[in-house]
Amino acid sequence: MFKSMVVAAGALAIISTAAFAQSDASSTTRITRTAPDGASSSTVIHRHVNGEGDVVTKKRTETEGSGGSTVTTRRTMTDPANGASTTTVTRQTTEH
């Protein structure tokens, strides 16, 4: 009987961990860098799971220097079932 309880407790722990991992599937990271010449770069990475179960990663990088600025947006969708990914990249440049 004790063995059954240990197995049941282990199964419950695994299920609880999986449920917790699914509920905490969204994250945001911000990275800021400044070069000695005054140029700066800021990157924001946001990850979440969409309604179809795909992991969506959005990365937006803003770079500004003496010659102008660039905004690069990258969106990657990954299907966890087969690992296939689709990436879309958009770049906007402004000259000073």
Secondary structure, DSSP 8 states (H G I E B T S, - for coil): -HHHHHHHHHHHHHHHHHHHHHHT--EEEEEEEE-TTS-EEEEEEEEEE-TTS-EEEEEEEEEEETTEEEEEEEEEEE-TTT--EEEEEEEEEEE-
